[in-house]
Amino acid sequence: MSRSHLVARNVIVTLVTQLFMWGLTFGVTLYLPRYLKDTGLGTMTLVGSYAMIFSVFVSLGTSTALIKEIARDRTRTGELVSTALLMRLGLGLVAIAAGWLGTRLLGYSASLQFFAVIALVVMIVSQLGDVLSSALAGLEEFPRQNASLLVERALTSCLLIGLVIFHRPLWMFIGGSLLGSAVSICVSIYMLRERIAGAPRIRWSTVQSLARAGVPFLMVGIFGATYGYSDALLLSKFSGVAAIGWYSLAKRLGGTTMVIPVALTSTMLPTLTRMFHEDRAAFGRASQRLLNMMTICVTPFAAVLILAPGKILTLLHYPASYRNSIPVLMFMGSAVILWYLSQAVGTILIASEKQAVFSKITGIAALVSIPLCTTCILITQRLMTNGAIGAMISDALLELFMVIAYIRVLPGGIFEWRGVALLGRTTVAALPFAFSLYAMGGPHDLFWPLMGLLLYPFLCGLLRCFCRDDLQMLRQVTRKFSRA
């Protein structure tokens, strides 16, 4: 298969898979907050965030390192996979003990301690599956990787919805992804059986080299966990569990839109890595295309979150207590634009071997994150009795800082100011979609929103958001590599 066909296949398969996964995730987002209410959702988010902080030290930043190392030398797949699995299993057992001790030191109740241990076990199993998923990504076997991820998401989503239907207790929801993760691991092992069957014995030198390769990404992970998961812990101290639920609902709704950047960046990372070493001009054009596509895709989501958050809650039939999430959702609309751009720019930096700079910028953001988040929570809690607003404002400010800093260190010629004009044109194109929600006669009247959504790509075409020159450059890139 030619390289152009390989890239196209990977992008299309990943996008289709992410669409199915989005549907499953949205189904969970639709039913779970209704059943758990704001306090139950807040508790689940709190222990999940607590476990994710420990996940950084279990992975040691080796996920991205595995993708890059396997992409460079596929013959080492078995050796690297077996080494990474053993490392994460050992570190995972340490994480459970350390995490349980941490809950006691934080003064959590016995029930919260129990929930936290369950979340830690779920995290470890997920980290083992991530090793196999990273190996498939490094081999550019995205159809197989996506099949494994889809199995996990389908089982987990169906199980969680089933738990809602049968009114199961909270601890079962926290451990609900265990079955899906275990089955996904079995599927991935089967897909990699030929690569890992003849793997050599694990050597200490391989452990050391893998750990060293993961150091830049470990620092990014530590810093990312600091500002990504500390919000829930701070909210629990200054605003209460219900505020975590309001904040979590906004993050979940915003997170459902992330299937697009995840699909694009996961498929483009190995491709951009290869282009950077083989053809810098092709790398620059592909990077520009990635940034433009992110802008086009994110704008309608952001416009709806900013302009019609209350209509979204009505459409999804959420309880009245979630009305406190409306201002949080409005700030989420701004943050989601920055999420998309940071995903794209971060991928470009990693592919261009700028991990150290990437780590430094994220580290500065992490150092600022806790005092900034604390200040914002205290201010909005005092003025609006809603610390979740402050937590979301701090997220948006940190993302803005990182996006600007990332752009400043991009390789020359990739970022162009016409991208700002593109954002303006896509915003105009997205306005009918956002305002169409106000034309609904009721929560079941989806005619106008669907019309507004279908109108968006048409208006993008009229406003020249799709640049012919960019499409021609992309064709030249794929044609060049198909001849290589």
C-alpha positions in Angstrom: 0.0 0.0 0.0 1.4 3.4 -1.0 2.0 6.0 1.8 -0.7 8.3 0.5 -3.2 5.5 0.6 -2.0 4.5 4.1 -2.4 8.0 5.4 -5.9 8.4 3.9 -7.0 5.0 5.1 -5.8 5.7 8.6 -7.5 9.1 8.8 -10.8 7.8 7.4 -10.9 4.7 9.5 -10.0 6.6 12.7 -12.6 9.3 12.0 -15.3 6.7 11.4 -14.3 4.9 14.6 -14.2 8.1 16.6 -17.7 8.9 15.3 -19.0 5.6 16.6 -17.2 6.2 19.9 -18.6 9.7 20.1 -22.1 8.2 19.8 -21.4 5.8 22.7 -19.8 8.5 24.8 -22.7 10.8 24.1 -25.1 8.1 25.2 -23.3 7.8 28.5 -23.2 11.6 28.9 -27.0 11.7 28.2 -28.0 9.3 30.9 -25.3 9.3 33.5 -25.6 12.8 34.9 -29.4 12.4 35.1 -29.1 9.4 37.3 -26.1 10.3 39.5 -27.2 14.0 39.9 -24.6 16.7 40.5 -23.3 15.2 43.8 -22.9 11.6 42.5 -21.3 12.9 39.3 -19.0 15.1 41.4 -17.9 12.2 43.6 -17.2 10.0 40.5 -15.2 12.9 38.9 -13.2 13.5 42.2 -12.0 9.9 42.6 -11.4 9.6 38.8 -9.2 12.8 38.9 -7.4 11.5 41.9 -6.5 8.2 40.1 -5.4 10.0 37.0 -2.8 11.9 38.9 -1.2 8.6 39.8 -1.5 7.3 36.2 1.3 9.7 35.2 3.8 7.9 37.3 2.6 4.5 36.1 3.1 5.3 32.5 6.3 7.3 33.0 5.6 9.1 29.7 6.3 6.0 27.7 3.1 6.0 25.5 4.3 8.6 23.0 7.8 7.3 23.3 6.5 3.8 22.3 4.8 5.2 19.3 7.9 7.0 18.1 10.3 4.1 18.8 8.2 1.5 17.1 7.6 3.8 14.1 11.4 4.1 13.7 12.1 0.3 14.1 9.2 -2.1 13.9 11.4 -5.1 14.7 11.6 -4.0 18.3 7.8 -4.1 18.9 7.7 -7.2 21.0 10.7 -6.2 23.1 9.3 -2.7 23.8 5.7 -3.9 24.5 6.7 -6.6 27.0 9.1 -4.2 28.8 6.4 -1.5 29.0 3.8 -3.9 30.3 6.1 -5.2 33.1 7.1 -1.6 34.1 3.4 -0.5 34.3 2.3 -3.5 36.2 4.9 -3.1 38.9 4.4 0.7 39.2 0.7 0.2 39.2 0.8 -2.0 42.3 2.9 0.7 44.0 0.3 3.3 42.9 -2.5 1.5 44.6 -0.7 1.4 47.9 0.4 5.0 47.6 -3.1 6.2 46.5 -4.8 4.5 49.4 -2.4 6.0 51.9 -3.0 9.4 50.3 -6.7 9.2 50.8 -6.1 8.6 54.5 -3.8 11.5 54.8 -6.3 13.8 53.0 -8.9 12.8 55.5 -11.3 11.2 53.0 -14.3 9.3 54.4 -14.2 5.4 54.3 -16.6 5.4 51.3 -14.4 7.8 49.4 -11.3 5.7 50.2 -13.1 2.7 48.8 -14.1 4.5 45.6 -10.6 5.8 45.1 -9.1 2.3 45.3 -11.5 1.1 42.7 -10.6 4.1 40.5 -6.9 3.2 40.9 -7.5 -0.4 39.8 -9.4 0.8 36.7 -6.6 3.2 35.9 -3.9 0.5 36.0 -5.9 -1.9 33.7 -6.4 1.1 31.3 -2.6 1.8 31.4 -1.8 -1.8 30.4 -4.2 -1.5 27.5 -2.6 1.8 26.5 0.7 0.1 25.9 -0.8 -2.2 23.3 -2.8 0.6 21.7 0.4 2.7 21.5 2.2 -0.3 19.8 -0.6 -0.5 17.2 -0.3 3.2 16.6 3.4 3.0 16.1 2.9 0.3 13.5 0.3 2.6 11.9 -2.2 -0.2 12.2 -5.0 2.2 13.0 -7.9 0.0 11.8 -6.8 -2.6 14.4 -6.2 0.0 17.0 -9.6 1.5 16.4 -11.3 -1.9 16.5 -9.8 -2.5 19.9 -10.8 0.9 21.2 -14.3 0.5 19.9 -14.7 -2.8 21.6 -13.7 -1.2 24.9 -15.9 1.8 24.5 -18.9 -0.2 23.4 -18.7 -2.6 26.3 -18.1 0.2 28.8 -20.9 2.4 27.5 -23.4 -0.4 27.3 -22.5 -1.5 30.8 -22.8 2.0 32.3 -26.2 2.6 30.6 -27.3 -0.8 31.9 -26.3 0.2 35.4 -28.4 3.3 35.1 -31.4 1.2 33.9 -31.1 -1.2 36.8 -30.3 1.5 39.4 -27.0 0.1 40.6 -24.9 1.8 43.3 -22.2 4.4 42.7 -19.1 2.1 43.2 -20.2 0.0 40.2 -20.2 3.1 37.9 -16.7 3.9 39.1 -15.5 0.4 38.2 -17.7 0.2 35.1 -14.8 0.3 32.5 -12.9 -2.7 33.9 -14.7 -5.2 31.7 -14.3 -3.2 28.5 -10.6 -2.6 29.2 -9.9 -6.3 29.9 -11.6 -7.4 26.7 -9.8 -4.7 24.7 -6.5 -5.9 26.1 -7.2 -9.4 24.9 -8.2 -8.2 21.4 -5.0 -6.1 21.1 -2.8 -9.0 22.2 -4.4 -11.2 19.6 -3.8 -8.5 16.9 -0.1 -8.2 18.0 0.5 -11.9 18.5 2.9 -12.2 15.6 4.9 -9.1 16.7 5.2 -10.1 20.4 5.4 -13.9 20.1 9.2 -14.0 19.6 10.0 -11.1 21.8 13.4 -11.4 23.5 13.8 -11.5 27.3 13.3 -8.2 29.1 16.7 -6.6 29.6 17.5 -3.9 32.0 19.1 -1.8 29.3 15.7 -1.7 27.4 14.0 -0.6 30.6 16.5 2.2 31.0 16.3 3.3 27.4 12.5 3.3 27.4 12.4 5.2 30.6 14.9 7.8 29.3 12.8 8.2 26.1 9.7 8.9 28.2 11.3 11.5 30.4 10.2 14.6 28.3 6.7 13.2 28.1 6.7 12.2 31.7 7.3 15.8 32.6 4.5 16.9 30.3 2.3 14.3 32.0 3.2 15.5 35.5 2.6 19.1 34.6 -0.6 18.2 32.6 -2.0 16.2 35.6 -1.3 19.1 37.9 -3.5 21.5 36.0 -5.8 18.9 34.4 -6.9 17.0 37.4 -6.2 19.3 40.4 -9.4 21.3 39.6 -11.7 18.6 41.1 -9.5 18.4 44.3 -9.5 22.1 44.8 -13.3 22.4 44.2 -13.9 19.7 46.8 -12.1 21.9 49.3 -13.5 25.3 48.4 -16.9 24.7 46.8 -18.2 21.2 47.5 -18.9 18.0 45.6 -22.0 19.5 43.8 -19.7 22.2 42.1 -17.5 19.4 40.9 -20.6 17.9 39.2 -21.4 21.2 37.5 -17.8 21.5 36.3 -17.7 17.9 35.3 -20.9 18.2 33.2 -19.4 21.1 31.2 -16.1 19.1 30.8 -18.0 16.1 29.6 -20.1 18.0 27.1 -17.0 19.8 25.8 -15.1 16.5 25.8 -17.6 14.8 23.5 -16.4 17.2 20.8 -12.8 16.0 21.2 -13.2 13.0 19.0 -12.2 15.1 16.0 -8.8 16.4 17.3 -8.0 13.0 18.8 -8.7 11.2 15.5 -6.7 13.7 13.5 -3.7 14.0 15.8 -3.4 10.3 16.6 -3.2 9.4 12.9 -1.0 12.4 11.9 1.7 12.0 14.7 3.6 9.1 13.0 3.0 10.6 9.6 4.3 14.0 10.6 7.2 12.4 12.4 8.2 10.6 9.2 7.7 13.7 7.1 9.8 15.8 9.4 12.8 13.5 8.8 12.2 13.0 5.1 10.8 16.2 3.7 10.6 19.4 5.8 8.5 21.3 3.2 5.9 18.5 3.1 5.9 18.6 6.9 5.2 22.3 7.0 2.3 22.0 4.5 0.7 19.1 6.3 1.0 20.9 9.6 -0.7 24.0 8.2 -3.5 21.8 6.9 -3.9 20.2 10.3 -4.3 23.6 12.0 -6.8 24.8 9.4 -8.9 21.6 9.7 -9.0 22.0 13.5 -10.3 25.5 13.2 -13.0 24.6 10.8 -14.2 21.6 12.9 -14.2 23.4 16.3 -16.1 26.6 15.5 -19.7 25.2 15.4 -19.2 23.4 18.8 -17.8 26.5 20.4 -20.5 28.7 19.1 -23.3 26.5 20.5 -21.6 26.3 23.9 -21.2 30.1 24.1 -24.5 31.2 22.7 -27.0 28.4 23.6 -25.9 26.5 26.8 -29.3 26.6 28.4 -30.9 25.1 25.3 -28.4 22.3 25.4 -29.4 21.4 29.0 -33.1 21.5 28.0 -32.5 19.4 25.0 -30.7 16.7 27.1 -33.4 16.8 29.8 -30.9 17.4 32.6 -32.2 18.1 36.2 -32.7 21.7 37.3 -29.7 21.5 39.6 -27.5 21.5 36.5 -28.6 25.0 35.5 -25.6 26.1 37.6 -23.5 24.7 34.7 -24.8 27.3 32.2 -22.1 30.0 32.8 -19.5 27.2 33.0 -20.5 25.9 29.6 -20.2 29.4 28.2 -16.5 29.6 29.2 -16.1 26.0 28.0 -17.0 27.3 24.5 -13.9 29.5 24.5 -11.7 26.7 26.1 -12.7 24.1 23.5 -11.2 26.3 20.7 -8.0 26.4 22.6 -8.1 22.6 23.3 -8.3 21.9 19.5 -5.5 24.2 18.7 -3.2 23.0 21.5 -3.8 19.4 20.4 -2.7 20.3 16.9 0.3 22.5 17.8 1.4 20.0 20.5 1.4 17.2 17.9 3.5 19.3 15.5 6.0 20.1 18.2 6.4 16.4 19.2 6.8 15.3 15.6 9.5 18.0 15.1 11.5 16.7 18.1 10.7 19.7 20.3 9.7 17.7 23.3 11.9 19.6 25.7 10.3 22.9 24.7 6.9 21.3 24.9 7.7 20.1 28.5 9.0 23.5 29.6 5.9 25.4 28.5 3.6 22.9 30.1 5.7 23.0 33.2 5.3 26.8 33.5 1.5 26.4 33.1 1.5 23.7 35.8 3.4 25.9 38.3 0.8 28.7 37.8 -2.2 26.4 37.6 -2.9 25.7 41.3 -2.6 29.3 42.6 -4.5 30.6 39.5 -7.3 27.9 39.9 -7.5 28.5 43.6 -7.8 32.3 43.1 -10.5 32.0 40.4 -12.5 29.4 42.4 -12.4 31.6 45.5 -13.5 34.7 43.6 -16.4 33.1 41.7 -17.4 31.2 44.8 -17.6 34.5 46.8 -19.3 36.5 44.0 -21.5 33.9 42.4 -21.6 31.0 44.8 -20.3 28.9 42.0 -16.6 27.9 42.2 -17.0 25.8 39.0 -17.0 29.0 36.9 -13.6 29.9 38.3 -12.2 26.5 37.6 -13.3 26.7 34.0 -11.9 30.3 33.7 -8.5 29.1 34.9 -8.6 26.3 32.4 -9.2 28.7 29.6 -6.5 31.1 30.7 -3.9 28.3 31.0 -4.8 26.9 27.6 -4.5 30.4 26.1 -1.0 30.8 27.5 0.1 27.4 26.3 -1.3 27.8 22.7 0.5 31.2 22.4 3.7 29.8 23.8 3.5 26.7 21.5 3.0 28.8 18.4 6.0 30.9 19.2 8.3 27.9 19.1 6.8 26.2 16.0 9.2 25.6 13.1 9.2 28.7 10.8 6.5 29.1 8.3 3.9 26.8 9.8 1.7 29.3 11.7 0.1 32.0 9.6 -2.0 34.9 10.8 -4.6 34.1 8.1 -5.7 31.4 10.6 -7.2 34.1 12.7 -9.2 35.3 9.7 -10.3 31.8 9.1 -11.6 31.6 12.7 -13.6 34.7 12.0 -15.1 33.3 8.8 -16.0 30.0 10.4 -17.7 31.8 13.3 -20.0 33.7 10.9 -20.7 30.3 9.2 -21.6 28.7 12.6 -24.0 31.4 13.8 -27.1 29.9 12.1 -26.4 26.6 13.8 -26.1 28.2 17.2 -29.2 30.3 16.9 -31.2 27.4 15.3 -31.5 26.0 18.8 -33.7 28.9 19.8 -36.1 28.0 17.0 -36.9 24.6 18.5 -40.6 24.2 19.5 -39.6 21.7 22.1 -36.8 19.3 23.2 -37.9 16.8 20.5 -38.0 19.3 17.7 -34.6 18.8 16.0 -35.5 20.1 12.6 -33.9 23.6 12.9 -30.7 22.4 14.6 -30.2 19.8 11.9 -30.8 22.4 9.2 -28.3 24.8 10.9 -25.7 22.0 11.1 -26.1 21.1 7.5 -25.9 24.8 6.5 -22.5 25.1 8.2 -20.3 23.4 5.5 -22.2 25.2 2.8 -21.5 28.6 4.4 -17.9 27.6 4.9 -17.6 27.0 1.2 -19.2 30.4 0.4 -16.9 32.2 2.8 -13.8 30.4 1.4 -12.9 28.6 4.6 -11.8 25.7 2.5 -8.8 26.9 0.6 -8.1 25.4 -2.8 -4.4 26.1 -2.5 -4.3 24.1 0.8 -6.1 21.2 -0.9 -3.6 21.3 -3.8 -0.7 21.3 -1.4 -2.1 18.3 0.3 -2.5 16.5 -3.0 1.1 17.3 -3.8 2.3 15.9 -0.5 0.4 12.6 -0.9 1.5 12.4 -4.6 5.1 12.9 -3.7 5.1 10.2 -1.0 3.1 7.8 -3.3 6.0 8.0 -5.7 8.7 7.5 -3.0 
